[in-house]
Amino acid sequence: MKLPERTVERISEYRRSLLNCLAEGKTHIYSHELAQMHHNTAVQVRRDIMFIGYSSMQRKGYDVKELIDVIGNILDSETGLNVAVVGIGNLGRAITAYFMGKRSKLNIVAAFDVDPNKVDRVISGVKCYAINQMQEIISQKNISIAVITVPADQAREIAENLYLAGVRGLLNFTTVPLNVSPEVYIDEYDMITSLEKVAYFVKTNKAVNTA
């Protein structure tokens, strides 16, 4: 069964919170508690959790460890997937450093950049290779996902080269929408759009409160 995109996003967010709860020693959690953490409703949380085949709701709530395992079985590849970061500037470094070690089934194993001063160096815990080595390294390290943080004018060419090298999942942090083969799943994150969305609701709320 293929889950809807928003369901996948939500259960990933649930797992992050559940892992924090487990680290704090919490063994059970109610749907309304999880809902509050994600500005959601208890009904939506219960629906999502039932959708992934877990319904072991006890009087004291969901078993945190069990629910983490169920979500892991849904989201994670059994053998794990390897990831590359293309463009290891400030944003690329920040993403790499933030993500390293967070998920055992997703591993950032390479970075690529055009800057000769970065090539053959270990940056944020990952070795950086030259852009013209992409085909070779992606094949060698069995990389199937790439995070693109290059300048906007390079994004489309990089995406096409990644596809030709065998990458089938792209996370695009540039401001340019990408259009590659339907074989490739693309998620696009535009920080300007996200910030403008937040600014719009701040402006709207201010207008309502001062009316």
TIRO-2110 file (N, C-alpha, C; in Angstrom, 1 decimal):
// TIRO-2110
0.8, -1.2, 0.0, N, 1, A
0.0, 0.0, 0.0, CA, 1, A
0.9, 1.3, 0.0, C, 1, A
0.6, 2.2, -0.9, N, 2, A
1.3, 3.4, -1.0, CA, 2, A
0.6, 4.5, -0.2, C, 2, A
1.3, 5.1, 0.8, N, 3, A
0.7, 6.1, 1.6, CA, 3, A
0.6, 7.5, 0.9, C, 3, A
-0.4, 8.3, 1.2, N, 4, A
-0.4, 9.7, 0.7, CA, 4, A
0.8, 10.4, 1.3, C, 4, A
1.3, 11.4, 0.5, N, 5, A
2.5, 12.2, 0.9, CA, 5, A
2.3, 12.8, 2.3, C, 5, A
1.2, 13.4, 2.6, N, 6, A
1.0, 14.1, 3.9, CA, 6, A
1.0, 13.1, 5.0, C, 6, A
0.5, 11.9, 4.8, N, 7, A
0.5, 10.9, 5.8, CA, 7, A
2.0, 10.5, 6.1, C, 7, A
2.8, 10.3, 5.1, N, 8, A
4.2, 10.0, 5.2, CA, 8, A
4.9, 11.1, 6.0, C, 8, A
4.6, 12.4, 5.7, N, 9, A
5.2, 13.5, 6.4, CA, 9, A
4.8, 13.4, 7.9, C, 9, A
3.5, 13.2, 8.2, N, 10, A
3.1, 13.2, 9.6, CA, 10, A
3.7, 12.1, 10.4, C, 10, A
3.7, 10.9, 9.8, N, 11, A
4.2, 9.8, 10.6, CA, 11, A
5.7, 9.9, 10.9, C, 11, A
6.4, 10.6, 9.9, N, 12, A
7.8, 10.9, 10.1, CA, 12, A
8.0, 11.8, 11.3, C, 12, A
7.1, 12.8, 11.4, N, 13, A
7.1, 13.8, 12.5, CA, 13, A
6.7, 13.1, 13.8, C, 13, A
5.8, 12.2, 13.7, N, 14, A
5.4, 11.5, 14.9, CA, 14, A
6.6, 10.7, 15.5, C, 14, A
7.3, 10.0, 14.6, N, 15, A
8.4, 9.2, 15.0, CA, 15, A
9.5, 10.1, 15.7, C, 15, A
9.7, 11.3, 15.1, N, 16, A
10.7, 12.2, 15.8, CA, 16, A
10.3, 12.5, 17.2, C, 16, A
9.1, 12.8, 17.4, N, 17, A
8.6, 13.2, 18.8, CA, 17, A
8.6, 11.9, 19.7, C, 17, A
8.3, 10.8, 19.1, N, 18, A
8.2, 9.6, 19.9, CA, 18, A
9.7, 9.2, 20.3, C, 18, A
10.6, 9.4, 19.5, N, 19, A
12.0, 9.1, 19.8, CA, 19, A
12.5, 10.0, 21.0, C, 19, A
12.0, 11.3, 20.9, N, 20, A
12.4, 12.2, 22.0, CA, 20, A
11.7, 11.7, 23.3, C, 20, A
10.4, 11.3, 23.2, N, 21, A
9.7, 10.8, 24.4, CA, 21, A
10.4, 9.6, 25.0, C, 21, A
10.9, 8.7, 24.1, N, 22, A
11.5, 7.5, 24.6, CA, 22, A
12.8, 7.8, 25.3, C, 22, A
13.6, 8.8, 24.8, N, 23, A
14.8, 9.2, 25.4, CA, 23, A
14.6, 9.9, 26.7, C, 23, A
13.4, 10.4, 26.9, N, 24, A
13.0, 11.0, 28.2, CA, 24, A
12.5, 10.0, 29.2, C, 24, A
12.3, 8.7, 28.8, N, 25, A
11.8, 7.7, 29.6, CA, 25, A
10.3, 7.5, 29.6, C, 25, A
9.7, 8.1, 28.7, N, 26, A
8.2, 8.0, 28.5, CA, 26, A
7.9, 6.7, 27.8, C, 26, A
7.1, 5.8, 28.3, N, 27, A
6.8, 4.5, 27.7, CA, 27, A
5.5, 4.5, 26.9, C, 27, A
4.5, 5.3, 27.3, N, 28, A
3.2, 5.3, 26.6, CA, 28, A
2.8, 6.8, 26.3, C, 28, A
2.0, 6.9, 25.3, N, 29, A
1.5, 8.3, 24.9, CA, 29, A
0.1, 8.2, 24.4, C, 29, A
-0.7, 9.2, 24.7, N, 30, A
-2.1, 9.3, 24.2, CA, 30, A
-2.1, 10.0, 22.9, C, 30, A
-3.1, 9.8, 22.1, N, 31, A
-3.2, 10.4, 20.8, CA, 31, A
-3.3, 11.9, 20.9, C, 31, A
-4.0, 12.4, 22.0, N, 32, A
-4.1, 13.9, 22.1, CA, 32, A
-2.8, 14.5, 22.5, C, 32, A
-1.9, 13.8, 23.2, N, 33, A
-0.6, 14.3, 23.5, CA, 33, A
0.3, 14.5, 22.3, C, 33, A
0.2, 13.4, 21.4, N, 34, A
0.9, 13.5, 20.2, CA, 34, A
0.4, 14.6, 19.3, C, 34, A
-0.9, 14.7, 19.3, N, 35, A
-1.6, 15.8, 18.5, CA, 35, A
-1.1, 17.2, 18.9, C, 35, A
-1.0, 17.4, 20.2, N, 36, A
-0.6, 18.7, 20.7, CA, 36, A
0.8, 19.1, 20.3, C, 36, A
1.7, 18.1, 20.2, N, 37, A
3.0, 18.3, 19.8, CA, 37, A
3.1, 18.8, 18.3, C, 37, A
2.1, 18.4, 17.5, N, 38, A
2.2, 18.7, 16.1, CA, 38, A
1.1, 19.6, 15.6, C, 38, A
0.4, 20.3, 16.5, N, 39, A
-0.6, 21.2, 16.2, CA, 39, A
-1.7, 20.5, 15.3, C, 39, A
-2.0, 19.3, 15.8, N, 40, A
-2.9, 18.4, 15.0, CA, 40, A
-4.1, 18.1, 15.9, C, 40, A
-5.0, 17.2, 15.4, N, 41, A
-6.1, 16.7, 16.2, CA, 41, A
-5.9, 15.3, 16.6, C, 41, A
-6.4, 14.9, 17.7, N, 42, A
-6.3, 13.5, 18.2, CA, 42, A
-6.9, 12.5, 17.1, C, 42, A
-8.0, 13.0, 16.5, N, 43, A
-8.7, 12.2, 15.5, CA, 43, A
-7.7, 11.9, 14.3, C, 43, A
-7.0, 13.0, 13.9, N, 44, A
-6.1, 12.8, 12.8, CA, 44, A
-4.9, 11.8, 13.2, C, 44, A
-4.4, 12.0, 14.4, N, 45, A
-3.4, 11.1, 14.8, CA, 45, A
-3.8, 9.7, 14.8, C, 45, A
-5.0, 9.4, 15.4, N, 46, A
-5.6, 8.0, 15.5, CA, 46, A
-5.8, 7.5, 14.1, C, 46, A
-6.3, 8.3, 13.2, N, 47, A
-6.5, 7.9, 11.8, CA, 47, A
-5.2, 7.5, 11.1, C, 47, A
-4.2, 8.4, 11.3, N, 48, A
-2.9, 8.1, 10.7, CA, 48, A
-2.3, 6.7, 11.2, C, 48, A
-2.4, 6.6, 12.5, N, 49, A
-1.8, 5.4, 13.1, CA, 49, A
-2.6, 4.1, 12.7, C, 49, A
-3.9, 4.2, 12.7, N, 50, A
-4.6, 3.0, 12.2, CA, 50, A
-4.3, 2.8, 10.7, C, 50, A
-4.1, 3.8, 9.9, N, 51, A
-3.8, 3.7, 8.5, CA, 51, A
-2.5, 2.9, 8.3, C, 51, A
-1.6, 3.0, 9.2, N, 52, A
-0.3, 2.2, 9.0, CA, 52, A
-0.4, 0.8, 9.7, C, 52, A
-1.6, 0.5, 10.2, N, 53, A
-1.8, -0.9, 10.7, CA, 53, A
-1.5, -1.1, 12.1, C, 53, A
-1.5, 0.0, 12.9, N, 54, A
-1.2, -0.2, 14.3, CA, 54, A
-2.4, 0.3, 15.1, C, 54, A
-3.0, -0.5, 15.9, N, 55, A
-4.2, -0.1, 16.6, CA, 55, A
-4.2, -0.6, 18.1, C, 55, A
-3.0, -0.8, 18.6, N, 56, A
-2.8, -1.4, 19.9, CA, 56, A
-2.9, -0.2, 20.9, C, 56, A
-4.0, 0.5, 20.9, N, 57, A
-4.2, 1.6, 21.9, CA, 57, A
-4.7, 1.0, 23.2, C, 57, A
-3.9, 1.2, 24.2, N, 58, A
-4.2, 0.7, 25.6, CA, 58, A
-4.8, 1.8, 26.4, C, 58, A
-5.3, 1.5, 27.6, N, 59, A
-5.9, 2.5, 28.5, CA, 59, A
-4.8, 3.5, 28.8, C, 59, A
-3.6, 3.2, 28.8, N, 60, A
-2.5, 4.1, 29.1, CA, 60, A
-1.9, 4.7, 27.9, C, 60, A
-2.5, 4.5, 26.7, N, 61, A
-2.0, 5.1, 25.5, CA, 61, A
-1.3, 4.1, 24.6, C, 61, A
-0.7, 4.7, 23.5, N, 62, A
0.1, 3.9, 22.6, CA, 62, A
1.5, 3.5, 23.3, C, 62, A
2.0, 2.3, 23.0, N, 63, A
3.3, 1.9, 23.5, CA, 63, A
4.3, 2.6, 22.6, C, 63, A
5.1, 3.5, 23.2, N, 64, A
6.0, 4.4, 22.4, CA, 64, A
7.0, 3.6, 21.6, C, 64, A
7.6, 2.6, 22.2, N, 65, A
8.6, 1.8, 21.5, CA, 65, A
8.0, 1.0, 20.3, C, 65, A
6.9, 0.4, 20.6, N, 66, A
6.2, -0.4, 19.5, CA, 66, A
5.8, 0.5, 18.4, C, 66, A
5.3, 1.7, 18.7, N, 67, A
4.9, 2.6, 17.6, CA, 67, A
6.1, 3.1, 16.8, C, 67, A
7.2, 3.4, 17.4, N, 68, A
8.4, 3.7, 16.7, CA, 68, A
8.8, 2.6, 15.7, C, 68, A
8.7, 1.4, 16.2, N, 69, A
9.1, 0.2, 15.4, CA, 69, A
8.2, 0.1, 14.2, C, 69, A
6.9, 0.3, 14.4, N, 70, A
5.9, 0.1, 13.3, CA, 70, A
6.2, 1.2, 12.3, C, 70, A
6.4, 2.5, 12.7, N, 71, A
6.7, 3.5, 11.7, CA, 71, A
8.0, 3.3, 11.0, C, 71, A
9.0, 2.7, 11.7, N, 72, A
10.2, 2.4, 11.1, CA, 72, A
10.1, 1.4, 10.0, C, 72, A
9.2, 0.4, 10.2, N, 73, A
8.9, -0.7, 9.2, CA, 73, A
8.3, -0.1, 8.0, C, 73, A
7.5, 1.0, 8.2, N, 74, A
6.8, 1.6, 7.0, CA, 74, A
7.8, 2.6, 6.3, C, 74, A
8.6, 3.4, 7.0, N, 75, A
9.4, 4.4, 6.3, CA, 75, A
10.7, 3.9, 5.9, C, 75, A
11.3, 3.0, 6.6, N, 76, A
12.7, 2.7, 6.4, CA, 76, A
12.9, 1.6, 5.4, C, 76, A
13.9, 1.7, 4.6, N, 77, A
14.3, 0.6, 3.7, CA, 77, A
15.0, -0.5, 4.5, C, 77, A
14.8, -1.7, 4.2, N, 78, A
15.3, -2.8, 5.0, CA, 78, A
16.9, -2.8, 5.0, C, 78, A
17.5, -2.5, 3.9, N, 79, A
18.9, -2.5, 3.8, CA, 79, A
19.5, -1.1, 4.0, C, 79, A
18.7, 0.0, 4.0, N, 80, A
19.2, 1.3, 4.2, CA, 80, A
19.4, 2.0, 2.8, C, 80, A
19.4, 3.3, 2.7, N, 81, A
19.6, 4.0, 1.5, CA, 81, A
20.7, 5.0, 1.7, C, 81, A
21.5, 5.2, 0.7, N, 82, A
22.7, 6.1, 0.7, CA, 82, A
22.3, 7.4, 0.0, C, 82, A
22.8, 8.5, 0.6, N, 83, A
22.4, 9.9, 0.2, CA, 83, A
23.7, 10.7, -0.1, C, 83, A
23.6, 11.5, -1.1, N, 84, A
24.7, 12.5, -1.4, CA, 84, A
24.2, 13.9, -1.3, C, 84, A
25.0, 14.8, -0.9, N, 85, A
24.7, 16.3, -0.9, CA, 85, A
25.5, 16.9, -2.0, C, 85, A
24.8, 17.6, -2.9, N, 86, A
25.4, 18.2, -4.0, CA, 86, A
25.4, 19.7, -3.8, C, 86, A
26.6, 20.3, -3.6, N, 87, A
26.8, 21.7, -3.2, CA, 87, A
27.0, 21.8, -1.7, C, 87, A
28.3, 21.8, -1.3, N, 88, A
28.6, 21.7, 0.1, CA, 88, A
29.1, 23.1, 0.6, C, 88, A
28.2, 24.1, 0.3, N, 89, A
28.5, 25.5, 0.8, CA, 89, A
27.9, 25.5, 2.2, C, 89, A
27.5, 26.7, 2.6, N, 90, A
27.0, 26.9, 4.0, CA, 90, A
25.7, 26.0, 4.3, C, 90, A
24.8, 26.1, 3.3, N, 91, A
23.5, 25.3, 3.5, CA, 91, A
23.8, 23.8, 3.4, C, 91, A
24.6, 23.4, 2.5, N, 92, A
25.0, 22.0, 2.4, CA, 92, A
25.7, 21.4, 3.6, C, 92, A
26.6, 22.2, 4.1, N, 93, A
27.3, 21.8, 5.4, CA, 93, A
26.3, 21.7, 6.5, C, 93, A
25.4, 22.7, 6.6, N, 94, A
24.5, 22.7, 7.8, CA, 94, A
23.6, 21.5, 7.7, C, 94, A
23.1, 21.2, 6.5, N, 95, A
22.2, 20.0, 6.4, CA, 95, A
22.9, 18.7, 6.7, C, 95, A
24.1, 18.6, 6.2, N, 96, A
24.9, 17.4, 6.4, CA, 96, A
25.2, 17.2, 7.9, C, 96, A
25.7, 18.3, 8.6, N, 97, A
26.0, 18.2, 10.0, CA, 97, A
24.8, 17.9, 10.8, C, 97, A
23.6, 18.5, 10.4, N, 98, A
22.4, 18.3, 11.2, CA, 98, A
21.9, 16.8, 11.1, C, 98, A
22.0, 16.3, 9.9, N, 99, A
21.4, 15.0, 9.6, CA, 99, A
22.3, 13.8, 10.1, C, 99, A
23.6, 14.0, 10.1, N, 100, A
24.5, 12.8, 10.3, CA, 100, A
24.1, 12.1, 11.6, C, 100, A
23.9, 10.8, 11.5, N, 101, A
23.7, 10.0, 12.6, CA, 101, A
22.2, 10.0, 13.1, C, 101, A
21.4, 10.8, 12.5, N, 102, A
20.0, 10.9, 13.0, CA, 102, A
19.1, 9.7, 12.6, C, 102, A
19.4, 9.0, 11.5, N, 103, A
18.7, 7.9, 11.0, CA, 103, A
19.6, 6.8, 10.6, C, 103, A
19.5, 5.6, 11.1, N, 104, A
20.4, 4.5, 10.8, CA, 104, A
20.2, 4.0, 9.4, C, 104, A
19.0, 4.2, 8.8, N, 105, A
18.7, 3.6, 7.5, CA, 105, A
18.8, 4.6, 6.4, C, 105, A
19.3, 5.8, 6.7, N, 106, A
19.6, 6.9, 5.7, CA, 106, A
21.0, 7.4, 6.0, C, 106, A
21.9, 7.2, 5.1, N, 107, A
23.3, 7.6, 5.4, CA, 107, A
23.8, 8.5, 4.3, C, 107, A
24.3, 9.7, 4.7, N, 108, A
25.0, 10.6, 3.8, CA, 108, A
26.4, 10.1, 3.6, C, 108, A
26.7, 9.7, 2.4, N, 109, A
28.0, 9.0, 2.2, CA, 109, A
28.9, 9.8, 1.3, C, 109, A
28.4, 10.9, 0.7, N, 110, A
29.3, 11.6, -0.2, CA, 110, A
28.7, 13.0, -0.4, C, 110, A
29.6, 13.9, -0.7, N, 111, A
29.3, 15.3, -1.1, CA, 111, A
30.0, 15.6, -2.4, C, 111, A
29.4, 16.5, -3.2, N, 112, A
30.0, 16.9, -4.4, CA, 112, A
30.0, 18.5, -4.5, C, 112, A
31.1, 19.0, -5.1, N, 113, A
31.2, 20.4, -5.2, CA, 113, A
32.1, 20.8, -6.4, C, 113, A
32.0, 22.0, -6.9, N, 114, A
32.9, 22.5, -8.0, CA, 114, A
34.1, 23.1, -7.5, C, 114, A
34.1, 23.5, -6.2, N, 115, A
35.2, 24.2, -5.6, CA, 115, A
36.4, 23.3, -5.4, C, 115, A
37.6, 23.5, -6.1, N, 116, A
38.7, 22.6, -5.9, CA, 116, A
39.3, 22.6, -4.5, C, 116, A
39.0, 23.7, -3.7, N, 117, A
39.5, 23.7, -2.3, CA, 117, A
38.7, 22.8, -1.4, C, 117, A
37.5, 22.3, -1.9, N, 118, A
36.7, 21.4, -1.1, CA, 118, A
36.9, 20.0, -1.4, C, 118, A
37.3, 19.7, -2.7, N, 119, A
37.4, 18.4, -3.2, CA, 119, A
38.5, 17.6, -2.5, C, 119, A
38.2, 16.4, -2.2, N, 120, A
39.1, 15.4, -1.5, CA, 120, A
39.3, 15.8, 0.0, C, 120, A
38.4, 16.7, 0.5, N, 121, A
38.4, 17.0, 1.9, CA, 121, A
37.2, 16.3, 2.6, C, 121, A
37.3, 16.1, 3.9, N, 122, A
36.2, 15.6, 4.7, CA, 122, A
35.5, 16.9, 5.3, C, 122, A
34.2, 17.1, 4.9, N, 123, A
33.5, 18.3, 5.3, CA, 123, A
32.2, 17.9, 6.1, C, 123, A
32.1, 18.3, 7.3, N, 124, A
30.9, 17.9, 8.1, CA, 124, A
30.8, 16.4, 8.2, C, 124, A
32.0, 15.7, 8.2, N, 125, A
32.0, 14.3, 8.4, CA, 125, A
31.8, 13.5, 7.1, C, 125, A
31.8, 14.1, 5.9, N, 126, A
31.6, 13.4, 4.7, CA, 126, A
32.7, 13.9, 3.7, C, 126, A
33.2, 12.9, 2.9, N, 127, A
34.2, 13.2, 1.9, CA, 127, A
33.5, 13.9, 0.7, C, 127, A
34.2, 15.0, 0.3, N, 128, A
33.7, 15.8, -0.9, CA, 128, A
34.4, 15.3, -2.1, C, 128, A
33.7, 15.1, -3.2, N, 129, A
34.2, 14.8, -4.5, CA, 129, A
33.9, 15.8, -5.5, C, 129, A
34.7, 15.8, -6.6, N, 130, A
34.4, 16.8, -7.7, CA, 130, A
33.1, 16.4, -8.4, C, 130, A
32.5, 17.4, -8.9, N, 131, A
31.2, 17.2, -9.7, CA, 131, A
31.4, 16.2, -10.8, C, 131, A
32.5, 16.3, -11.5, N, 132, A
32.7, 15.3, -12.6, CA, 132, A
32.9, 13.9, -12.2, C, 132, A
32.9, 13.6, -10.9, N, 133, A
33.1, 12.3, -10.4, CA, 133, A
31.7, 11.7, -10.0, C, 133, A
30.6, 12.4, -10.2, N, 134, A
29.3, 12.0, -9.7, CA, 134, A
28.9, 10.6, -10.2, C, 134, A
29.0, 10.4, -11.5, N, 135, A
28.6, 9.1, -12.1, CA, 135, A
29.3, 7.9, -11.4, C, 135, A
30.7, 8.1, -11.3, N, 136, A
31.5, 7.0, -10.7, CA, 136, A
31.2, 6.8, -9.2, C, 136, A
31.1, 7.9, -8.4, N, 137, A
30.9, 7.7, -7.0, CA, 137, A
29.5, 7.2, -6.7, C, 137, A
28.5, 7.7, -7.4, N, 138, A
27.1, 7.3, -7.1, CA, 138, A
27.0, 5.8, -7.4, C, 138, A
27.6, 5.4, -8.5, N, 139, A
27.6, 3.9, -8.8, CA, 139, A
28.4, 3.1, -7.7, C, 139, A
29.5, 3.6, -7.4, N, 140, A
30.4, 2.9, -6.4, CA, 140, A
29.8, 2.8, -5.0, C, 140, A
29.2, 3.9, -4.6, N, 141, A
28.6, 3.9, -3.2, CA, 141, A
27.1, 3.6, -3.2, C, 141, A
26.6, 3.2, -4.3, N, 142, A
25.1, 2.8, -4.4, CA, 142, A
24.2, 3.9, -3.8, C, 142, A
24.4, 5.1, -4.3, N, 143, A
23.7, 6.3, -3.9, CA, 143, A
22.4, 6.4, -4.6, C, 143, A
21.2, 6.5, -3.9, N, 144, A
19.9, 6.6, -4.6, CA, 144, A
19.2, 7.9, -4.4, C, 144, A
19.7, 8.7, -3.4, N, 145, A
19.0, 9.9, -3.1, CA, 145, A
20.0, 11.1, -3.1, C, 145, A
19.6, 12.2, -3.5, N, 146, A
20.6, 13.4, -3.5, CA, 146, A
19.8, 14.6, -3.0, C, 146, A
20.6, 15.4, -2.2, N, 147, A
20.1, 16.7, -1.7, CA, 147, A
20.8, 17.8, -2.5, C, 147, A
20.0, 18.6, -3.2, N, 148, A
20.6, 19.6, -4.1, CA, 148, A
20.6, 21.0, -3.4, C, 148, A
21.8, 21.5, -3.2, N, 149, A
22.0, 22.9, -2.6, CA, 149, A
22.9, 23.8, -3.4, C, 149, A
22.9, 23.6, -4.7, N, 150, A
23.7, 24.3, -5.6, CA, 150, A
23.1, 25.7, -5.9, C, 150, A
23.8, 26.6, -6.6, N, 151, A
23.2, 27.9, -7.0, CA, 151, A
22.1, 27.5, -8.0, C, 151, A
21.1, 28.4, -8.1, N, 152, A
19.8, 28.1, -8.8, CA, 152, A
20.1, 27.8, -10.3, C, 152, A
21.1, 28.5, -10.9, N, 153, A
21.4, 28.4, -12.3, CA, 153, A
22.0, 27.0, -12.7, C, 153, A
22.4, 26.3, -11.7, N, 154, A
23.0, 25.0, -11.9, CA, 154, A
22.1, 23.8, -11.6, C, 154, A
21.0, 24.1, -11.0, N, 155, A
20.1, 23.1, -10.4, CA, 155, A
19.6, 22.1, -11.5, C, 155, A
19.1, 22.6, -12.6, N, 156, A
18.4, 21.7, -13.6, CA, 156, A
19.5, 20.7, -14.2, C, 156, A
20.6, 21.3, -14.5, N, 157, A
21.7, 20.4, -15.1, CA, 157, A
22.1, 19.4, -14.1, C, 157, A
22.3, 19.8, -12.8, N, 158, A
22.7, 18.8, -11.8, CA, 158, A
21.6, 17.7, -11.6, C, 158, A
20.4, 18.1, -11.6, N, 159, A
19.3, 17.1, -11.4, CA, 159, A
19.3, 16.1, -12.5, C, 159, A
19.5, 16.6, -13.8, N, 160, A
19.5, 15.7, -14.9, CA, 160, A
20.7, 14.7, -14.8, C, 160, A
21.9, 15.3, -14.4, N, 161, A
23.1, 14.4, -14.3, CA, 161, A
22.9, 13.4, -13.2, C, 161, A
22.2, 13.8, -12.1, N, 162, A
22.0, 12.8, -11.0, CA, 162, A
21.0, 11.7, -11.5, C, 162, A
20.0, 12.1, -12.2, N, 163, A
19.1, 11.0, -12.8, CA, 163, A
19.9, 10.1, -13.7, C, 163, A
20.7, 10.6, -14.6, N, 164, A
21.5, 9.7, -15.5, CA, 164, A
22.5, 8.9, -14.7, C, 164, A
22.9, 9.3, -13.5, N, 165, A
23.8, 8.5, -12.7, CA, 165, A
23.1, 7.5, -11.9, C, 165, A
21.7, 7.5, -11.9, N, 166, A
21.0, 6.4, -11.2, CA, 166, A
20.3, 6.9, -10.0, C, 166, A
20.3, 8.2, -9.6, N, 167, A
19.6, 8.7, -8.4, CA, 167, A
18.1, 8.7, -8.7, C, 167, A
17.3, 8.3, -7.8, N, 168, A
15.9, 8.2, -8.0, CA, 168, A
15.1, 9.0, -7.0, C, 168, A
15.7, 9.8, -6.1, N, 169, A
15.0, 10.6, -5.2, CA, 169, A
15.8, 11.9, -5.0, C, 169, A
15.1, 13.1, -5.1, N, 170, A
15.8, 14.4, -5.0, CA, 170, A
15.1, 15.2, -4.0, C, 170, A
15.9, 15.9, -3.1, N, 171, A
15.4, 16.9, -2.2, CA, 171, A
16.0, 18.2, -2.7, C, 171, A
15.2, 19.1, -3.2, N, 172, A
15.7, 20.3, -3.9, CA, 172, A
15.5, 21.5, -2.9, C, 172, A
16.7, 22.1, -2.6, N, 173, A
16.7, 23.3, -1.7, CA, 173, A
17.0, 24.5, -2.5, C, 173, A
16.9, 24.4, -3.8, N, 174, A
17.2, 25.6, -4.6, CA, 174, A
15.8, 26.3, -4.9, C, 174, A
15.9, 27.5, -5.5, N, 175, A
14.6, 28.2, -5.8, CA, 175, A
14.1, 27.9, -7.2, C, 175, A
14.7, 26.9, -7.9, N, 176, A
14.3, 26.5, -9.2, CA, 176, A
13.5, 25.2, -9.2, C, 176, A
12.2, 25.2, -9.7, N, 177, A
11.5, 23.9, -9.7, CA, 177, A
12.2, 23.0, -10.7, C, 177, A
12.3, 21.7, -10.4, N, 178, A
12.9, 20.7, -11.2, CA, 178, A
11.9, 19.9, -12.0, C, 178, A
12.3, 19.5, -13.1, N, 179, A
11.5, 18.7, -14.0, CA, 179, A
12.3, 17.6, -14.6, C, 179, A
12.3, 16.4, -14.0, N, 180, A
13.1, 15.3, -14.6, CA, 180, A
12.2, 14.2, -14.9, C, 180, A
12.7, 13.0, -15.1, N, 181, A
11.9, 11.8, -15.4, CA, 181, A
10.9, 11.5, -14.3, C, 181, A
9.7, 11.0, -14.7, N, 182, A
8.7, 10.5, -13.7, CA, 182, A
9.3, 9.4, -12.8, C, 182, A
10.4, 8.8, -13.2, N, 183, A
11.0, 7.8, -12.3, CA, 183, A
11.6, 8.4, -11.0, C, 183, A
11.8, 9.7, -11.0, N, 184, A
12.4, 10.4, -9.9, CA, 184, A
11.4, 11.0, -9.0, C, 184, A
11.4, 10.7, -7.7, N, 185, A
10.6, 11.4, -6.8, CA, 185, A
11.3, 12.7, -6.3, C, 185, A
10.6, 13.9, -6.5, N, 186, A
11.2, 15.1, -6.1, CA, 186, A
10.4, 15.8, -5.0, C, 186, A
11.1, 16.2, -3.9, N, 187, A
10.5, 17.1, -2.9, CA, 187, A
11.2, 18.4, -2.9, C, 187, A
10.5, 19.5, -3.1, N, 188, A
11.1, 20.8, -3.2, CA, 188, A
10.8, 21.6, -2.0, C, 188, A
11.9, 22.2, -1.4, N, 189, A
11.8, 23.0, -0.2, CA, 189, A
12.3, 24.4, -0.5, C, 189, A
11.4, 25.4, -0.5, N, 190, A
11.8, 26.7, -0.8, CA, 190, A
11.7, 27.5, 0.5, C, 190, A
12.8, 27.9, 1.1, N, 191, A
12.8, 28.6, 2.4, CA, 191, A
12.1, 30.0, 2.3, C, 191, A
12.2, 30.6, 1.1, N, 192, A
11.6, 31.9, 0.9, CA, 192, A
10.1, 31.8, 1.0, C, 192, A
9.5, 30.8, 0.3, N, 193, A
8.1, 30.5, 0.3, CA, 193, A
7.6, 30.2, 1.7, C, 193, A
8.4, 29.4, 2.4, N, 194, A
8.0, 29.1, 3.8, CA, 194, A
8.0, 30.3, 4.7, C, 194, A
9.0, 31.1, 4.6, N, 195, A
9.1, 32.3, 5.4, CA, 195, A
8.0, 33.3, 5.0, C, 195, A
7.7, 33.4, 3.7, N, 196, A
6.6, 34.3, 3.3, CA, 196, A
5.2, 33.8, 3.8, C, 196, A
5.0, 32.5, 3.9, N, 197, A
3.8, 31.9, 4.4, CA, 197, A
3.7, 32.3, 5.9, C, 197, A
4.7, 32.1, 6.6, N, 198, A
4.7, 32.5, 8.0, CA, 198, A
4.4, 34.0, 8.2, C, 198, A
5.1, 34.8, 7.4, N, 199, A
4.9, 36.3, 7.4, CA, 199, A
3.4, 36.7, 7.1, C, 199, A
2.8, 36.0, 6.1, N, 200, A
1.5, 36.3, 5.8, CA, 200, A
0.5, 36.1, 7.0, C, 200, A
0.7, 34.9, 7.7, N, 201, A
-0.2, 34.7, 8.8, CA, 201, A
0.1, 35.6, 10.0, C, 201, A
1.3, 36.0, 10.2, N, 202, A
1.6, 37.0, 11.2, CA, 202, A
0.9, 38.3, 10.9, C, 202, A
1.0, 38.7, 9.6, N, 203, A
0.4, 40.0, 9.2, CA, 203, A
-1.1, 39.9, 9.3, C, 203, A
-1.7, 38.7, 8.9, N, 204, A
-3.2, 38.5, 9.0, CA, 204, A
-3.6, 38.5, 10.5, C, 204, A
-2.9, 37.8, 11.3, N, 205, A
-3.3, 37.8, 12.8, CA, 205, A
-3.2, 39.2, 13.4, C, 205, A
-2.2, 40.0, 13.0, N, 206, A
-2.1, 41.3, 13.5, CA, 206, A
-3.2, 42.2, 13.1, C, 206, A
-3.6, 42.0, 11.8, N, 207, A
-4.8, 42.8, 11.3, CA, 207, A
-6.1, 42.4, 12.0, C, 207, A
-6.2, 41.1, 12.3, N, 208, A
-7.4, 40.7, 13.1, CA, 208, A
-7.4, 41.2, 14.5, C, 208, A
-6.3, 41.2, 15.1, N, 209, A
-6.2, 41.6, 16.5, CA, 209, A
-6.3, 43.1, 16.7, C, 209, A
-6.0, 43.9, 15.7, N, 210, A
-6.1, 45.3, 15.8, CA, 210, A
-7.3, 45.9, 15.2, C, 210, A
-8.2, 45.0, 14.6, N, 211, A
-9.4, 45.5, 14.0, CA, 211, A
-10.4, 45.9, 15.1, C, 211, A
END
